Amino acid sequence: MGVDSLEIYDAAADRWIAKPPMPRNNWEQVAAEVDGRIYVIGGGFPAGSVLDVLYQYTPSADW
């Protein structure tokens, strides 16, 4: 099952906060946080197609 959800952990409150979903539902993407932004890279679909996408999430502006 692919995902498009985003949840951010608030360590001070010890809880997860739901944020707006990614623009596309896909499988096996990777993510990294750099300077307060979250980058979601690549991914694909079960049929084998590979995505060459990069999504950037900025808390003040969403996707």
Jmol script that loads the backbone (N, CA, C; Angstrom):
load data "model"
ATOM      1  N   MET A   1       0.833  -1.175   0.000  1.00  0.00           N
ATOM      2  CA  MET A   1       0.000   0.000   0.000  1.00  0.00           C
ATOM      3  C   MET A   1       0.882   1.244   0.000  1.00  0.00           C
ATOM      4  N   GLY A   2       0.625   2.135  -0.915  1.00  0.00           N
ATOM      5  CA  GLY A   2       1.358   3.387  -0.962  1.00  0.00           C
ATOM      6  C   GLY A   2       0.843   4.360   0.083  1.00  0.00           C
ATOM      7  N   VAL A   3       1.610   5.399   0.310  1.00  0.00           N
ATOM      8  CA  VAL A   3       1.203   6.405   1.290  1.00  0.00           C
ATOM      9  C   VAL A   3       1.352   7.811   0.726  1.00  0.00           C
ATOM     10  N   ASP A   4       0.539   8.702   1.230  1.00  0.00           N
ATOM     11  CA  ASP A   4       0.695  10.121   0.931  1.00  0.00           C
ATOM     12  C   ASP A   4       0.590  10.944   2.211  1.00  0.00           C
ATOM     13  N   SER A   5       0.519  10.263   3.347  1.00  0.00           N
ATOM     14  CA  SER A   5       0.312  10.955   4.615  1.00  0.00           C
ATOM     15  C   SER A   5       1.611  11.550   5.154  1.00  0.00           C
ATOM     16  N   LEU A   6       1.449  12.574   5.977  1.00  0.00           N
ATOM     17  CA  LEU A   6       2.585  13.193   6.656  1.00  0.00           C
ATOM     18  C   LEU A   6       2.180  13.455   8.091  1.00  0.00           C
ATOM     19  N   GLU A   7       2.987  12.968   9.009  1.00  0.00           N
ATOM     20  CA  GLU A   7       2.807  13.257  10.427  1.00  0.00           C
ATOM     21  C   GLU A   7       4.146  13.711  10.974  1.00  0.00           C
ATOM     22  N   ILE A   8       4.124  14.742  11.788  1.00  0.00           N
ATOM     23  CA  ILE A   8       5.344  15.296  12.367  1.00  0.00           C
ATOM     24  C   ILE A   8       5.293  15.086  13.873  1.00  0.00           C
ATOM     25  N   TYR A   9       6.407  14.605  14.419  1.00  0.00           N
ATOM     26  CA  TYR A   9       6.464  14.329  15.855  1.00  0.00           C
ATOM     27  C   TYR A   9       6.828  15.595  16.616  1.00  0.00           C
ATOM     28  N   ASP A  10       6.033  15.934  17.609  1.00  0.00           N
ATOM     29  CA  ASP A  10       6.287  17.060  18.507  1.00  0.00           C
ATOM     30  C   ASP A  10       6.858  16.474  19.790  1.00  0.00           C
ATOM     31  N   ALA A  11       8.183  16.550  19.937  1.00  0.00           N
ATOM     32  CA  ALA A  11       8.844  15.927  21.081  1.00  0.00           C
ATOM     33  C   ALA A  11       8.440  16.585  22.395  1.00  0.00           C
ATOM     34  N   ALA A  12       8.233  17.885  22.401  1.00  0.00           N
ATOM     35  CA  ALA A  12       7.857  18.585  23.630  1.00  0.00           C
ATOM     36  C   ALA A  12       6.505  18.104  24.148  1.00  0.00           C
ATOM     37  N   ALA A  13       5.574  17.843  23.241  1.00  0.00           N
ATOM     38  CA  ALA A  13       4.232  17.392  23.626  1.00  0.00           C
ATOM     39  C   ALA A  13       4.104  15.870  23.597  1.00  0.00           C
ATOM     40  N   ASP A  14       5.148  15.177  23.095  1.00  0.00           N
ATOM     41  CA  ASP A  14       5.147  13.718  22.956  1.00  0.00           C
ATOM     42  C   ASP A  14       3.917  13.235  22.183  1.00  0.00           C
ATOM     43  N   ARG A  15       3.723  13.835  20.999  1.00  0.00           N
ATOM     44  CA  ARG A  15       2.583  13.435  20.165  1.00  0.00           C
ATOM     45  C   ARG A  15       2.900  13.661  18.693  1.00  0.00           C
ATOM     46  N   TRP A  16       2.148  12.966  17.848  1.00  0.00           N
ATOM     47  CA  TRP A  16       2.249  13.108  16.399  1.00  0.00           C
ATOM     48  C   TRP A  16       1.169  14.072  15.920  1.00  0.00           C
ATOM     49  N   ILE A  17       1.524  14.940  14.972  1.00  0.00           N
ATOM     50  CA  ILE A  17       0.587  15.921  14.433  1.00  0.00           C
ATOM     51  C   ILE A  17       0.393  15.642  12.948  1.00  0.00           C
ATOM     52  N   ALA A  18      -0.851  15.437  12.538  1.00  0.00           N
ATOM     53  CA  ALA A  18      -1.156  15.196  11.122  1.00  0.00           C
ATOM     54  C   ALA A  18      -1.023  16.495  10.341  1.00  0.00           C
ATOM     55  N   LYS A  19      -0.394  16.413   9.178  1.00  0.00           N
ATOM     56  CA  LYS A  19      -0.214  17.553   8.279  1.00  0.00           C
ATOM     57  C   LYS A  19      -0.858  17.222   6.936  1.00  0.00           C
ATOM     58  N   PRO A  20      -0.973  18.194   6.034  1.00  0.00           N
ATOM     59  CA  PRO A  20      -1.581  17.918   4.723  1.00  0.00           C
ATOM     60  C   PRO A  20      -0.824  16.805   3.991  1.00  0.00           C
ATOM     61  N   PRO A  21      -1.533  15.958   3.249  1.00  0.00           N
ATOM     62  CA  PRO A  21      -0.880  14.850   2.545  1.00  0.00           C
ATOM     63  C   PRO A  21       0.010  15.332   1.406  1.00  0.00           C
ATOM     64  N   MET A  22       0.921  14.455   0.998  1.00  0.00           N
ATOM     65  CA  MET A  22       1.772  14.743  -0.156  1.00  0.00           C
ATOM     66  C   MET A  22       0.909  14.869  -1.410  1.00  0.00           C
ATOM     67  N   PRO A  23       1.433  15.510  -2.448  1.00  0.00           N
ATOM     68  CA  PRO A  23       0.661  15.668  -3.684  1.00  0.00           C
ATOM     69  C   PRO A  23       0.287  14.350  -4.358  1.00  0.00           C
ATOM     70  N   ARG A  24       1.029  13.278  -4.081  1.00  0.00           N
ATOM     71  CA  ARG A  24       0.787  12.015  -4.777  1.00  0.00           C
ATOM     72  C   ARG A  24       1.007  10.842  -3.826  1.00  0.00           C
ATOM     73  N   ASN A  25       0.192   9.818  -3.965  1.00  0.00           N
ATOM     74  CA  ASN A  25       0.341   8.591  -3.198  1.00  0.00           C
ATOM     75  C   ASN A  25       1.327   7.693  -3.942  1.00  0.00           C
ATOM     76  N   ASN A  26       2.415   7.280  -3.288  1.00  0.00           N
ATOM     77  CA  ASN A  26       3.362   6.381  -3.936  1.00  0.00           C
ATOM     78  C   ASN A  26       4.012   5.453  -2.917  1.00  0.00           C
ATOM     79  N   TRP A  27       4.802   4.534  -3.410  1.00  0.00           N
ATOM     80  CA  TRP A  27       5.430   3.491  -2.614  1.00  0.00           C
ATOM     81  C   TRP A  27       6.934   3.715  -2.526  1.00  0.00           C
ATOM     82  N   GLU A  28       7.530   3.269  -1.425  1.00  0.00           N
ATOM     83  CA  GLU A  28       8.978   3.124  -1.254  1.00  0.00           C
ATOM     84  C   GLU A  28       9.773   4.407  -1.478  1.00  0.00           C
ATOM     85  N   GLN A  29       9.202   5.534  -1.178  1.00  0.00           N
ATOM     86  CA  GLN A  29       9.949   6.774  -1.244  1.00  0.00           C
ATOM     87  C   GLN A  29      10.858   6.880  -0.018  1.00  0.00           C
ATOM     88  N   VAL A  30      11.814   7.781  -0.058  1.00  0.00           N
ATOM     89  CA  VAL A  30      12.673   8.053   1.090  1.00  0.00           C
ATOM     90  C   VAL A  30      12.469   9.510   1.488  1.00  0.00           C
ATOM     91  N   ALA A  31      12.793   9.818   2.732  1.00  0.00           N
ATOM     92  CA  ALA A  31      12.608  11.183   3.219  1.00  0.00           C
ATOM     93  C   ALA A  31      13.790  11.587   4.088  1.00  0.00           C
ATOM     94  N   ALA A  32      14.055  12.889   4.119  1.00  0.00           N
ATOM     95  CA  ALA A  32      15.101  13.443   4.966  1.00  0.00           C
ATOM     96  C   ALA A  32      14.692  14.847   5.387  1.00  0.00           C
ATOM     97  N   GLU A  33      15.166  15.263   6.556  1.00  0.00           N
ATOM     98  CA  GLU A  33      14.919  16.616   7.040  1.00  0.00           C
ATOM     99  C   GLU A  33      16.220  17.394   6.957  1.00  0.00           C
ATOM    100  N   VAL A  34      16.175  18.576   6.357  1.00  0.00           N
ATOM    101  CA  VAL A  34      17.339  19.443   6.241  1.00  0.00           C
ATOM    102  C   VAL A  34      16.885  20.868   6.541  1.00  0.00           C
ATOM    103  N   ASP A  35      17.494  21.488   7.529  1.00  0.00           N
ATOM    104  CA  ASP A  35      17.196  22.886   7.873  1.00  0.00           C
ATOM    105  C   ASP A  35      15.708  23.158   8.059  1.00  0.00           C
ATOM    106  N   GLY A  36      15.003  22.250   8.719  1.00  0.00           N
ATOM    107  CA  GLY A  36      13.597  22.458   9.020  1.00  0.00           C
ATOM    108  C   GLY A  36      12.640  22.123   7.897  1.00  0.00           C
ATOM    109  N   ARG A  37      13.147  21.640   6.794  1.00  0.00           N
ATOM    110  CA  ARG A  37      12.300  21.232   5.670  1.00  0.00           C
ATOM    111  C   ARG A  37      12.392  19.719   5.510  1.00  0.00           C
ATOM    112  N   ILE A  38      11.292  19.116   5.061  1.00  0.00           N
ATOM    113  CA  ILE A  38      11.273  17.678   4.816  1.00  0.00           C
ATOM    114  C   ILE A  38      11.268  17.454   3.312  1.00  0.00           C
ATOM    115  N   TYR A  39      12.189  16.617   2.845  1.00  0.00           N
ATOM    116  CA  TYR A  39      12.283  16.278   1.428  1.00  0.00           C
ATOM    117  C   TYR A  39      11.882  14.820   1.251  1.00  0.00           C
ATOM    118  N   VAL A  40      10.971  14.567   0.328  1.00  0.00           N
ATOM    119  CA  VAL A  40      10.544  13.210  -0.012  1.00  0.00           C
ATOM    120  C   VAL A  40      10.993  12.957  -1.445  1.00  0.00           C
ATOM    121  N   ILE A  41      11.745  11.874  -1.643  1.00  0.00           N
ATOM    122  CA  ILE A  41      12.427  11.644  -2.913  1.00  0.00           C
ATOM    123  C   ILE A  41      12.024  10.300  -3.501  1.00  0.00           C
ATOM    124  N   GLY A  42      11.751  10.321  -4.796  1.00  0.00           N
ATOM    125  CA  GLY A  42      11.526   9.093  -5.551  1.00  0.00           C
ATOM    126  C   GLY A  42      10.282   8.343  -5.156  1.00  0.00           C
ATOM    127  N   GLY A  43      10.401   7.034  -5.238  1.00  0.00           N
ATOM    128  CA  GLY A  43       9.269   6.157  -4.981  1.00  0.00           C
ATOM    129  C   GLY A  43       8.823   5.490  -6.264  1.00  0.00           C
ATOM    130  N   GLY A  44       7.722   4.810  -6.196  1.00  0.00           N
ATOM    131  CA  GLY A  44       7.219   4.125  -7.375  1.00  0.00           C
ATOM    132  C   GLY A  44       5.850   3.549  -7.121  1.00  0.00           C
ATOM    133  N   PHE A  45       5.502   2.596  -7.966  1.00  0.00           N
ATOM    134  CA  PHE A  45       4.208   1.930  -7.895  1.00  0.00           C
ATOM    135  C   PHE A  45       4.423   0.429  -7.995  1.00  0.00           C
ATOM    136  N   PRO A  46       3.483  -0.378  -7.514  1.00  0.00           N
ATOM    137  CA  PRO A  46       3.648  -1.833  -7.520  1.00  0.00           C
ATOM    138  C   PRO A  46       3.924  -2.423  -8.901  1.00  0.00           C
ATOM    139  N   ALA A  47       3.424  -1.817  -9.955  1.00  0.00           N
ATOM    140  CA  ALA A  47       3.626  -2.350 -11.303  1.00  0.00           C
ATOM    141  C   ALA A  47       5.067  -2.191 -11.772  1.00  0.00           C
ATOM    142  N   GLY A  48       5.889  -1.472 -11.002  1.00  0.00           N
ATOM    143  CA  GLY A  48       7.296  -1.354 -11.336  1.00  0.00           C
ATOM    144  C   GLY A  48       7.732  -0.002 -11.852  1.00  0.00           C
ATOM    145  N   SER A  49       6.810   0.901 -12.115  1.00  0.00           N
ATOM    146  CA  SER A  49       7.228   2.216 -12.592  1.00  0.00           C
ATOM    147  C   SER A  49       7.888   2.989 -11.455  1.00  0.00           C
ATOM    148  N   VAL A  50       8.914   3.740 -11.799  1.00  0.00           N
ATOM    149  CA  VAL A  50       9.697   4.494 -10.826  1.00  0.00           C
ATOM    150  C   VAL A  50       9.419   5.980 -11.019  1.00  0.00           C
ATOM    151  N   LEU A  51       9.289   6.695  -9.915  1.00  0.00           N
ATOM    152  CA  LEU A  51       9.041   8.134  -9.975  1.00  0.00           C
ATOM    153  C   LEU A  51      10.343   8.906  -9.822  1.00  0.00           C
ATOM    154  N   ASP A  52      10.507   9.936 -10.617  1.00  0.00           N
ATOM    155  CA  ASP A  52      11.673  10.812 -10.490  1.00  0.00           C
ATOM    156  C   ASP A  52      11.203  12.166  -9.946  1.00  0.00           C
ATOM    157  N   VAL A  53      10.668  12.135  -8.735  1.00  0.00           N
ATOM    158  CA  VAL A  53      10.095  13.334  -8.135  1.00  0.00           C
ATOM    159  C   VAL A  53      10.828  13.706  -6.851  1.00  0.00           C
ATOM    160  N   LEU A  54      10.731  14.969  -6.515  1.00  0.00           N
ATOM    161  CA  LEU A  54      11.242  15.492  -5.251  1.00  0.00           C
ATOM    162  C   LEU A  54      10.178  16.428  -4.706  1.00  0.00           C
ATOM    163  N   TYR A  55       9.647  16.108  -3.534  1.00  0.00           N
ATOM    164  CA  TYR A  55       8.682  16.976  -2.868  1.00  0.00           C
ATOM    165  C   TYR A  55       9.373  17.639  -1.686  1.00  0.00           C
ATOM    166  N   GLN A  56       9.066  18.905  -1.466  1.00  0.00           N
ATOM    167  CA  GLN A  56       9.608  19.626  -0.318  1.00  0.00           C
ATOM    168  C   GLN A  56       8.453  20.101   0.553  1.00  0.00           C
ATOM    169  N   TYR A  57       8.523  19.777   1.840  1.00  0.00           N
ATOM    170  CA  TYR A  57       7.524  20.254   2.789  1.00  0.00           C
ATOM    171  C   TYR A  57       8.173  21.295   3.678  1.00  0.00           C
ATOM    172  N   THR A  58       7.574  22.480   3.716  1.00  0.00           N
ATOM    173  CA  THR A  58       8.011  23.554   4.594  1.00  0.00           C
ATOM    174  C   THR A  58       6.871  23.824   5.571  1.00  0.00           C
ATOM    175  N   PRO A  59       7.103  23.732   6.876  1.00  0.00           N
ATOM    176  CA  PRO A  59       6.007  23.895   7.833  1.00  0.00           C
ATOM    177  C   PRO A  59       5.192  25.176   7.656  1.00  0.00           C
ATOM    178  N   SER A  60       5.810  26.259   7.256  1.00  0.00           N
ATOM    179  CA  SER A  60       5.070  27.520   7.119  1.00  0.00           C
ATOM    180  C   SER A  60       4.233  27.594   5.845  1.00  0.00           C
ATOM    181  N   ALA A  61       4.514  26.712   4.866  1.00  0.00           N
ATOM    182  CA  ALA A  61       3.818  26.797   3.573  1.00  0.00           C
ATOM    183  C   ALA A  61       3.249  25.467   3.095  1.00  0.00           C
ATOM    184  N   ASP A  62       3.415  24.411   3.851  1.00  0.00           N
ATOM    185  CA  ASP A  62       3.012  23.068   3.444  1.00  0.00           C
ATOM    186  C   ASP A  62       3.776  22.630   2.189  1.00  0.00           C
ATOM    187  N   TRP A  63       3.135  21.870   1.295  1.00  0.00           N
ATOM    188  CA  TRP A  63       3.827  21.298   0.132  1.00  0.00           C
ATOM    189  C   TRP A  63       4.031  22.332  -0.930  1.00  0.00           C
TER     190      TRP A  63
END
end "model"
wireframe off; spacefill off
backbone 0.3
color backbone group
